[in-house]
Amino acid sequence: MTFRLGVQIGMLPGKYDQALNQFSGLQQLYSLSSAELHLESSIYPAYFPPGNEQVPRVDILGAHLPFMGPDPLSDAAEIRQKSIETFSAAIHAAADCGAAYVVFHARTPSGDNDTSAWIPLLEDLAGKSRDKGILFCLENADSLYDTACIHEILHQLPDVHLCLDIGHLYEHTFNLLTRYLPLYNDTRLARELENLCDHISCIHIHNHNGFLAHQTLAAGKIDFSPLKKYRSMDIPLILESDYRQTSPDLPAQDIQYLSKVIA
């Protein structure tokens, strides 16, 4: 068994039906066995409309929870409650469409990365996901980008799993100088895979060009070759490059590129 290659439907161009049709074509060509839906409607035209009966027919389906809604760490109790209701509804929608896991992207306007502030919410949402029979995966991004903090959370909360986002691993790597230079002797991905592999339940893969993440795999600085050592992991490996404004050929090119990397 190897990685279950798949694509984030929300990152494909067009609205949901168009993106799903493109995914179906890629699936036929490359035997894709996983896919991920996006439940964030505010910025992804191809978001999954809850209740839609058309979902990818794959071995492992995931769903990315919304992250642009009410502040989950607001000082106002009514705003925090609204945030919990938003996440809970999304978890229900994910379960209803047959998702095996959900991905949680921690974001608050304050940028608060205090682990203790997030623990109660994560514990609550992980429990709600468990009750629905799906895995709750915390993504290393935004307010909880630091994998050391995430490692602490994973040990405290056994129902929380990790969605390792490779592009976001490098989000805070580049400064005014290094964004123009190659990544020399970079071992970060290899280290994180080794340290966190027992907790990883899915992987997001996209490149970073020193300025922006979600670049196509051949258009950035990251060396993805450490993935080859872990190719026997039976988990989704989800392409999350942003294809919404790119050539329609690029998703297929990235799938071919990635297949060679992990071969």
C-alpha positions, 0 to 999 in steps of 0.5 A, a space after each residue: 500500500 502507498 499514499 492515497 493520491 488525491 486533490 482538494 476539490 475546492 482548489 480546482 477552477 469553476 464552481 463545485 460541479 465543474 471542479 468535480 467533473 475535472 476531478 473525475 477526469 483526473 481520477 480516471 487517468 491517474 487512479 486517484 483514490 482520495 479527495 478532499 472537499 472544501 466547506 469554506 464558501 466565502 473564498 472557494 467557488 468550488 466549495 461543497 454545498 452541504 446536502 449535494 448528493 454528488 461527491 467523489 467516489 473514492 476510497 478515502 474522502 475528507 472535508 476541510 472545515 470552514 475557517 473564515 467565520 466567527 472568531 473561535 477565541 473571541 472575548 464575546 461568548 455569543 461569538 464563540 458559540 456561533 463559531 462552535 455552531 458553524 464548526 459543528 454544522 460543518 462536521 455534520 455535513 462532512 459525516 453526511 457526505 461520507 467523509 472519513 476525516 475533517 481538517 481544522 485550520 486554526 485561525 483567529 483575527 488576533 493570531 493567538 497561538 497560545 496552545 492552552 487557549 485552543 485546547 478546549 475548542 479542539 477537544 470539543 470538536 474532536 469529540 464531536 467528530 469522533 461521535 460522528 465516526 470521523 477523524 479530526 485532523 489539526 492542520 499546521 497553519 495560521 494561528 497553530 503553524 508551529 509544529 512544536 505546539 501541535 506536538 504538545 496538543 497531540 499528546 494532550 488530546 488523543 482524539 486529535 490527529 495531524 494534517 501535515 501541510 507541507 507548504 505551510 511548514 515553510 510559511 514562516 521560513 522566508 525573510 526579505 533575503 531568503 525569499 529570493 534564494 534557494 533553500 540550501 541543505 534544507 532538512 525540515 520536511 525530513 525532520 517533521 516527517 520523522 518526528 510526527 509520522 505516528 500522528 499524521 492522518 493526512 498530508 496536504 502538499 503544495 509548494 512555496 515560492 518564498 512569497 506565497 504558499 499553494 504554488 504548483 509543485 514545480 513552481 517553488 523551493 521545497 524539495 519533496 523527496 523525503 516523502 519517498 521514505 514514507 510512501 507506504 503510509 496508507 493515508 491521503 496525500 492531497 494536492 492543495 496547489 491553487 489551480 483556480 487561475 492556472 492552466 487546466 493542464 497543471 493538476 495533471 502535471 502535478 500528479 505526474 510530478 508527485 508520482 515520480 517523487 514518491 515512486 
